[in-house]
Amino acid sequence: MDYTPLIEKISQKITASGQTADRQRIEAKLRRLIEEFGVPPAEAERTVSNECAREYNIPVTTVSGTVEKKISEVLPGEWVTIEGKVVSLTPPGSPSIAQSGIIADGSGAIRFVAWAKSNLPQLSDGRWYRIGAAAVDEFRGIPSLKFNAGTSLKELEHDQVLMPPITRVAELRPGVHNLRAKVVQEFEPNHERMLQSGILGDESGTARFVIWRQEGRDKLVLNKSYSIYYTLVDEFNGRPSINLTTATVVPDDSEIVVPDGSGIFTGVLASLSETSGLIKRCRQQGCNRVLSDTSICPVHGLQAEFTYDLRIRGWLDDGHRALDLLVPREATEALCGLTLDGAKEMAEKNLTPRATYHFLAEKLNGRYLSCRGREIEGRIIAQQCSFAPADRGEVVALLNRARGQSS
């Protein structure tokens, strides 16, 4: 990036006051804000300009073009004045940030960030404020307000009752939303900091959710409905992803009918995952994660006691796409004729649980399957699977395609 135009604009204000501008120092300040902290160039220019104004005792000018708007109307690149209530405060993720959270009015909500160098007073959760000359930008598609040295904060006395607008799951876009949804699926957390992940849905559709570990935050209950206020939504693999970590979540007794997304999926089992067969699960309350071959849980460490389970994991290729296939114990037993007790006996006889994987691999790899179940974000959760007839040439073509993609 060429910093010359920004340096020139800031330097001219200083030289106009009869003083000498330190251009190298101005450039260093700009680079730090833009390159290290990701501050938009226009906001970085204003921040450095105001710092220099205080340093050289130059009167600070107000922002031209500031407009007063409702939160739902603000657009990236604008300088705005809004009135809203602080509905959530979150721990700053960087020393350069003094405070962050979510502010809302009757039209919607938006995330805010106050830079440490702005030296602004701290906002209080649950209080209303009039915020002047805040910059609007976006990060990963999520709009946010940035408070800098030129931003004004005025606490308001009134406490207007907010009626948060509800967004249908199918209409979620990056930003801050309120929704009513039901927990229809839980996934095994794939990170030790993750408290829970799964699928939420309403009558319009479903979306993935995640809750990161935080003091006072509890898991949601499978098949229970909730009213969720001021949750952050971004995108993951082109689909909405709901972060409930700092949201206000209230149990809701209303009945929400979620489309189950069920159907019949047919294709060749192009590859069987080595995590198929006899597995061990953690018995710690609320965990149920798959243990390693040495009985280690990614969260709770070495486990002397565990629960055995049986499953199939692999990739079902229908000639157009390869879907992640998960077949739970009951459906695995019915398809392969191997019970959980039989799998344990096989493992004991061969002195390794991997004997069950080799048994399933020989029986399933390259076979054409028809599975009834639910597709969620490219993964089939099968309720029932059966072997299906297929044209030999079609199966060979699918297997060759799978090998070509993996090479």
C-alpha positions as CSV (number, residue, x, y, z in Angstrom):
1,M,0.0,0.0,0.0
2,D,1.2,3.5,-0.8
3,Y,1.0,5.6,2.4
4,T,2.1,8.8,0.7
5,P,-1.4,10.4,0.3
6,L,-2.3,9.7,3.9
7,I,1.0,11.0,5.2
8,E,0.6,14.1,3.1
9,K,-2.9,14.9,4.3
10,I,-1.9,14.6,8.0
11,S,1.4,16.5,7.5
12,Q,-0.4,19.4,5.8
13,K,-2.6,19.9,8.9
14,I,0.5,20.1,11.1
15,T,2.5,22.4,8.8
16,A,-0.5,24.7,8.4
17,S,-0.3,25.4,12.1
18,G,3.3,26.5,11.7
19,Q,5.0,23.4,13.0
20,T,7.2,20.6,11.5
21,A,5.6,17.2,10.8
22,D,7.6,14.1,11.5
23,R,6.6,12.1,8.4
24,Q,8.5,8.9,9.4
25,R,6.6,8.8,12.7
26,I,3.3,9.4,11.0
27,E,4.0,6.6,8.6
28,A,4.9,4.2,11.4
29,K,1.7,5.0,13.2
30,L,-0.3,4.4,10.1
31,R,1.4,1.1,9.3
32,R,0.9,-0.2,12.8
33,L,-2.9,0.5,12.7
34,I,-3.4,-0.8,9.2
35,E,-1.0,-3.7,8.9
36,E,-0.9,-5.0,12.5
37,F,-4.5,-4.3,13.6
38,G,-6.4,-4.3,10.3
39,V,-7.8,-0.8,10.8
40,P,-9.3,0.6,7.5
41,P,-7.1,3.3,6.0
42,A,-9.7,6.1,6.4
43,E,-10.1,5.3,10.1
44,A,-6.4,5.0,10.6
45,E,-5.9,8.4,9.0
46,R,-8.4,10.0,11.3
47,T,-7.0,8.3,14.4
48,V,-3.4,9.4,13.6
49,S,-4.6,12.9,12.6
50,N,-6.4,13.3,15.9
51,E,-3.3,12.0,17.9
52,C,-1.1,14.5,16.1
53,A,-3.6,17.3,16.7
54,R,-3.5,16.7,20.4
55,E,0.3,16.4,20.4
56,Y,0.8,19.7,18.5
57,N,-2.1,21.5,20.2
58,I,-4.1,21.8,17.0
59,P,-7.9,22.0,17.3
60,V,-9.6,18.7,16.3
61,T,-12.1,19.1,13.5
62,T,-15.3,17.2,13.4
63,V,-16.0,14.5,10.9
64,S,-17.7,15.8,7.8
65,G,-20.4,13.6,6.3
66,T,-21.5,12.0,9.5
67,V,-25.2,10.9,9.3
68,E,-27.6,9.8,11.9
69,K,-29.1,6.4,11.2
70,K,-30.8,3.4,12.7
71,I,-28.4,0.5,13.3
72,S,-30.0,-1.7,10.5
73,E,-29.3,1.1,8.0
74,V,-25.6,1.6,8.5
75,L,-23.2,0.7,5.7
76,P,-19.5,0.0,5.6
77,G,-17.5,3.1,4.8
78,E,-19.9,5.5,6.5
79,W,-19.4,7.7,9.5
80,V,-22.6,7.6,11.6
81,T,-24.3,8.7,14.7
82,I,-26.6,6.1,16.4
83,E,-28.5,5.7,19.6
84,G,-28.6,2.2,21.1
85,K,-28.4,0.0,24.2
86,V,-25.4,-2.1,25.1
87,V,-26.7,-5.7,25.1
88,S,-23.4,-7.6,25.4
89,L,-19.8,-6.9,26.4
90,T,-17.0,-9.3,25.3
91,P,-13.4,-9.6,26.4
92,P,-11.1,-7.6,24.1
93,G,-9.1,-9.9,21.9
94,S,-6.1,-7.6,21.5
95,P,-4.2,-5.0,23.6
96,S,-5.1,-2.5,21.0
97,I,-8.8,-2.8,21.9
98,A,-10.2,-1.2,25.0
99,Q,-13.7,-2.6,24.8
100,S,-15.9,-4.6,22.5
101,G,-19.5,-5.8,22.5
102,I,-22.9,-5.5,20.8
103,I,-25.1,-2.4,20.8
104,A,-28.8,-2.6,19.6
105,D,-31.8,-0.4,18.8
106,G,-35.3,-1.3,17.7
107,S,-34.2,-2.1,14.2
108,G,-31.2,-4.4,14.8
109,A,-27.8,-4.8,16.4
110,I,-24.2,-4.4,15.5
111,R,-20.8,-5.2,17.0
112,F,-18.6,-2.4,18.3
113,V,-14.9,-2.0,19.0
114,A,-13.3,0.9,20.9
115,W,-9.6,1.3,20.2
116,A,-7.4,1.6,23.3
117,K,-5.7,4.8,22.0
118,S,-9.0,6.6,21.7
119,N,-9.1,7.0,25.6
120,L,-12.9,6.9,25.6
121,P,-15.0,6.1,28.7
122,Q,-16.1,2.5,29.2
123,L,-19.6,1.7,28.2
124,S,-21.8,-0.2,30.7
125,D,-23.9,-3.3,29.9
126,G,-27.6,-2.5,29.8
127,R,-27.2,1.2,29.4
128,W,-28.3,3.5,26.4
129,Y,-25.9,5.8,24.6
130,R,-25.8,8.3,21.8
131,I,-22.7,7.6,19.8
132,G,-21.4,10.2,17.4
133,A,-18.9,10.0,14.6
134,A,-18.3,6.2,14.7
135,A,-16.8,4.5,11.6
136,V,-18.5,1.6,10.0
137,D,-16.5,-1.2,8.5
138,E,-16.7,-5.0,8.1
139,F,-14.6,-8.0,9.0
140,R,-15.4,-11.4,7.4
141,G,-18.6,-9.9,6.1
142,I,-19.8,-8.8,9.6
143,P,-20.4,-5.0,9.9
144,S,-19.1,-3.3,13.0
145,L,-18.7,0.2,14.5
146,K,-15.3,1.5,15.4
147,F,-14.8,4.1,18.1
148,N,-11.8,6.3,17.8
149,A,-10.5,9.5,19.3
150,G,-13.1,11.6,17.4
151,T,-16.1,9.5,18.5
152,S,-18.4,11.0,21.1
153,L,-20.2,8.9,23.8
154,K,-23.2,10.3,25.7
155,E,-25.1,8.2,28.2
156,L,-28.9,8.6,27.9
157,E,-31.3,8.5,30.8
158,H,-34.2,6.6,29.1
159,D,-34.5,2.9,29.0
160,Q,-36.6,2.1,26.0
161,V,-37.9,-1.5,25.8
162,L,-36.3,-3.3,22.9
163,M,-38.4,-5.7,20.8
164,P,-35.6,-7.6,18.9
165,P,-36.6,-8.5,15.3
166,I,-36.5,-12.2,14.7
167,T,-34.6,-13.6,11.6
168,R,-35.5,-16.9,10.0
169,V,-32.6,-19.4,9.8
170,A,-32.8,-19.5,6.0
171,E,-32.4,-15.8,5.9
172,L,-29.3,-15.5,8.1
173,R,-26.5,-13.4,6.8
174,P,-23.2,-12.3,8.4
175,G,-24.0,-9.9,11.3
176,V,-25.9,-9.9,14.6
177,H,-29.3,-11.7,14.7
178,N,-32.1,-12.9,16.9
179,L,-33.8,-16.2,16.2
180,R,-36.0,-18.9,17.6
181,A,-34.7,-22.3,16.8
182,K,-34.5,-25.9,17.9
183,V,-31.4,-28.1,18.5
184,V,-31.7,-30.9,16.0
185,Q,-28.1,-32.3,15.9
186,E,-25.0,-32.5,18.1
187,F,-21.5,-33.0,16.7
188,E,-18.4,-34.3,18.4
189,P,-16.3,-31.1,19.3
190,N,-13.1,-31.1,17.4
191,H,-11.3,-28.6,19.6
192,E,-10.6,-28.6,23.3
193,R,-11.9,-25.0,23.7
194,M,-15.2,-26.0,22.0
195,L,-18.1,-26.6,24.5
196,Q,-20.6,-27.7,21.9
197,S,-21.3,-27.7,18.2
198,G,-24.3,-28.9,16.2
199,I,-27.2,-27.9,14.1
200,L,-30.0,-25.4,14.9
201,G,-33.2,-25.2,12.8
202,D,-36.6,-23.6,12.4
203,E,-39.4,-24.0,9.9
204,S,-37.3,-22.4,7.2
205,G,-34.1,-24.5,7.4
206,T,-31.0,-25.3,9.4
207,A,-27.5,-23.9,10.2
208,R,-24.5,-25.0,12.1
209,F,-23.8,-23.5,15.6
210,V,-20.9,-23.5,18.0
211,I,-20.4,-22.5,21.7
212,W,-16.9,-21.9,22.9
213,R,-16.0,-22.6,26.5
214,Q,-16.6,-19.6,28.7
215,E,-17.5,-19.2,32.4
216,G,-21.2,-19.5,33.0
217,R,-22.0,-20.9,29.5
218,D,-23.9,-24.2,29.4
219,K,-24.7,-26.6,26.6
220,L,-28.0,-26.6,24.8
221,V,-30.3,-29.6,25.1
222,L,-30.9,-31.8,22.0
223,N,-34.5,-31.5,20.6
224,K,-35.2,-28.4,22.8
225,S,-36.3,-25.0,21.4
226,Y,-34.7,-21.7,22.4
227,S,-35.1,-17.9,21.9
228,I,-31.6,-16.6,21.0
229,Y,-30.8,-12.9,21.2
230,Y,-27.9,-11.0,19.7
231,T,-25.8,-13.9,18.4
232,L,-23.0,-13.4,15.9
233,V,-23.4,-15.0,12.5
234,D,-20.5,-15.4,10.0
235,E,-19.9,-17.8,7.2
236,F,-18.2,-21.2,7.1
237,N,-17.7,-22.9,3.8
238,G,-20.2,-20.5,2.2
239,R,-22.9,-21.3,4.8
240,P,-24.1,-19.4,7.9
241,S,-22.4,-20.3,11.1
242,I,-23.9,-19.2,14.4
243,N,-21.6,-18.4,17.3
244,L,-23.7,-18.6,20.5
245,T,-20.8,-18.0,23.0
246,T,-21.9,-14.5,24.0
247,A,-25.6,-14.6,23.0
248,T,-28.5,-14.5,25.4
249,V,-30.2,-17.9,25.2
250,V,-33.6,-18.5,26.8
251,P,-35.5,-21.9,26.7
252,D,-38.6,-21.6,24.6
253,D,-41.7,-23.9,25.1
254,S,-43.0,-23.2,21.6
255,E,-43.1,-26.2,19.2
256,I,-40.7,-25.7,16.2
257,V,-41.1,-28.1,13.3
258,V,-37.8,-28.4,11.5
259,P,-37.6,-29.9,8.1
260,D,-35.6,-33.1,8.6
261,G,-33.8,-33.0,5.2
262,S,-34.2,-36.8,5.0
263,G,-33.9,-38.7,1.7
264,I,-32.4,-41.7,0.0
265,F,-28.7,-41.4,-0.9
266,T,-27.1,-43.9,-3.3
267,G,-23.6,-44.3,-4.4
268,V,-20.4,-46.3,-4.1
269,L,-18.5,-46.4,-0.8
270,A,-15.3,-45.0,-2.3
271,S,-13.3,-45.0,0.9
272,L,-13.8,-46.3,4.4
273,S,-12.3,-44.1,7.2
274,E,-10.0,-45.7,9.6
275,T,-12.1,-44.4,12.4
276,S,-14.7,-47.0,11.4
277,G,-15.4,-50.2,13.4
278,L,-15.1,-50.7,17.1
279,I,-14.4,-47.4,18.9
280,K,-14.2,-46.2,22.5
281,R,-16.0,-43.1,23.8
282,C,-15.3,-40.9,26.8
283,R,-17.6,-41.5,29.7
284,Q,-17.1,-38.1,31.3
285,Q,-20.4,-36.4,31.8
286,G,-21.5,-34.6,28.6
287,C,-18.4,-35.7,26.6
288,N,-18.9,-38.8,24.5
289,R,-15.9,-38.0,22.3
290,V,-14.1,-40.8,20.5
291,L,-10.9,-41.8,22.3
292,S,-7.6,-42.5,20.6
293,D,-6.2,-46.1,20.3
294,T,-4.4,-45.4,23.6
295,S,-7.7,-44.4,25.3
296,I,-6.9,-40.6,25.4
297,C,-9.8,-38.1,25.2
298,P,-8.8,-34.8,23.5
299,V,-10.4,-32.9,26.4
300,H,-10.2,-35.2,29.5
301,G,-6.9,-37.0,28.8
302,L,-6.3,-40.7,29.6
303,Q,-9.5,-42.6,30.4
304,A,-9.3,-45.8,32.4
305,E,-13.0,-46.4,31.8
306,F,-14.9,-45.9,28.5
307,T,-17.9,-47.1,26.5
308,Y,-17.6,-49.2,23.4
309,D,-19.4,-48.2,20.2
310,L,-19.6,-49.4,16.6
311,R,-19.9,-47.3,13.5
312,I,-19.2,-46.8,9.8
313,R,-17.5,-43.6,8.5
314,G,-16.6,-43.1,4.9
315,W,-17.3,-41.3,1.7
316,L,-20.3,-42.1,-0.5
317,D,-19.8,-41.0,-4.1
318,D,-22.8,-40.7,-6.4
319,G,-20.9,-39.5,-9.5
320,H,-21.5,-35.8,-8.8
321,R,-20.2,-35.3,-5.3
322,A,-18.6,-37.2,-2.4
323,L,-20.6,-37.1,0.8
324,D,-19.3,-37.8,4.3
325,L,-21.3,-40.8,5.5
326,L,-21.8,-41.6,9.1
327,V,-23.7,-44.8,10.0
328,P,-24.5,-45.3,13.8
329,R,-24.3,-48.6,15.6
330,E,-27.8,-50.0,14.9
331,A,-27.6,-49.3,11.2
332,T,-24.1,-50.7,11.0
333,E,-25.1,-53.9,12.7
334,A,-28.1,-54.4,10.3
335,L,-25.9,-53.7,7.2
336,C,-22.9,-55.8,8.1
337,G,-24.3,-58.5,10.4
338,L,-21.7,-57.6,13.0
339,T,-23.1,-56.8,16.5
340,L,-21.3,-54.7,19.1
341,D,-20.7,-57.8,21.2
342,G,-19.4,-59.6,18.1
343,A,-17.1,-56.7,17.3
344,K,-15.7,-56.8,20.9
345,E,-15.1,-60.6,20.6
346,M,-13.4,-60.1,17.2
347,A,-11.1,-57.4,18.7
348,E,-10.2,-59.7,21.7
349,K,-9.5,-62.6,19.4
350,N,-7.2,-60.6,17.2
351,L,-5.7,-58.6,20.1
352,T,-6.6,-55.3,18.3
353,P,-9.8,-53.2,17.8
354,R,-8.6,-52.5,14.2
355,A,-9.6,-56.1,13.3
356,T,-13.2,-54.7,13.0
357,Y,-12.0,-51.9,10.6
358,H,-10.4,-54.5,8.3
359,F,-13.5,-56.6,8.5
360,L,-15.7,-53.7,7.4
361,A,-13.2,-52.5,4.8
362,E,-13.3,-55.9,3.1
363,K,-17.1,-56.0,3.2
364,L,-17.9,-52.4,2.2
365,N,-15.1,-50.7,0.2
366,G,-16.2,-50.4,-3.4
367,R,-19.8,-51.6,-2.7
368,Y,-22.8,-49.7,-4.0
369,L,-25.1,-48.6,-1.1
370,S,-28.5,-47.1,-0.7
371,C,-28.8,-45.1,2.6
372,R,-31.8,-43.4,4.1
373,G,-31.0,-40.5,6.4
374,R,-30.5,-36.8,6.8
375,E,-28.0,-34.7,5.0
376,I,-26.5,-31.9,7.1
377,E,-23.9,-29.7,5.5
378,G,-22.5,-32.4,3.2
379,R,-22.7,-35.1,5.8
380,I,-25.2,-38.0,5.7
381,I,-26.4,-39.2,9.1
382,A,-27.8,-42.6,8.0
383,Q,-30.7,-44.3,9.8
384,Q,-30.6,-47.3,7.5
385,C,-28.3,-48.6,4.8
386,S,-28.5,-51.6,2.4
387,F,-26.5,-53.0,-0.5
388,A,-27.8,-52.0,-3.9
389,P,-27.2,-53.3,-7.4
390,A,-25.2,-51.1,-9.7
391,D,-23.7,-51.2,-13.2
392,R,-20.1,-52.5,-12.9
393,G,-18.8,-49.8,-15.2
394,E,-20.4,-47.0,-13.2
395,V,-18.8,-48.3,-10.0
396,V,-15.4,-48.5,-11.6
397,A,-15.7,-45.0,-12.9
398,L,-16.7,-43.7,-9.5
399,L,-13.7,-45.5,-7.8
400,N,-11.3,-44.2,-10.4
401,R,-12.7,-40.7,-9.8
402,A,-12.2,-41.0,-6.1
403,R,-8.6,-42.2,-6.5
404,G,-7.9,-39.4,-8.9
405,Q,-9.2,-36.8,-6.4
406,S,-7.1,-38.2,-3.5
407,S,-3.8,-38.4,-5.5
